[in-house]
Amino acid sequence: MNRHRVNRQNAVRLLRRAVHALLTDDSGLTTLEYVIAAAIILVVLAAAILAWNNGLAAKIGQLVHQLSGQ
C-alpha cells in the first residue's frame, strides 16, 4: 500500500526532469506534447502538495494531542 506513496524529493526530482526535458529539446513541440507535459507537472505538483499536507496534518494532530495532556 505504501509503495505508491510519493515523497517530496521524488516529486521534485520528477518535476525537474520534466522541465529540463522541455527546455533542452531542440525539436519543436506540438500542442499535445505541451498539454501532456503540463498534465504531468500538475499531477506531480498535486501529489507533492498532498504529501506535504498529510505530514502537516499529522504534526498538528500530535501538537493537539500534547496540548490536551493525554
Beta strands, then each sheet from edge to edge (+ up, - down):
end
